[in-house]
Amino acid sequence: MIKILLLIAIGFVVWSLFRTYLRSLNTPPASTRDSIVEDMVKCAHCGVNLPRSEAIYSGGELYCTPEHQKLGKR
């Protein structure tokens, strides 16, 4: 009786793993395009493009480094 229950349990585990594997085949792979896209801005001093999160905002303008922020708009 224990052997039959053990075989049923093993069969259930194999069936569950197979079903999970089949589901993973149906899901599309995670794309890098789905990642967060960030706006690019231009430094007011030198014109270099950089992500908005890395830019320094000062006096209504965006700068790439503290040195360019001190030098101001060109």
C-alpha positions, 0 to 999 in steps of 0.5 A: 500500500505504501509503494502505491502511495509513493508511486502516486506522489512521485507521479504527481511531482513529475506531472507538476514539474512537466506542467511548469516547464510547459508554462515557461515555454509559453511565456515570452522572454523578458525583453530589455525594451520593457525595462524603464526608459529614461529621458535624455537631456542635454547639458546647457554648458557642453551639450552632452546628452545624459539621462535625466536622473544623472543631470544636475538641475540648477537655475532652470538648466540641466548640467552634466557635472558640478563644474559645468553647473558653476561655469553656467550656460554657454 
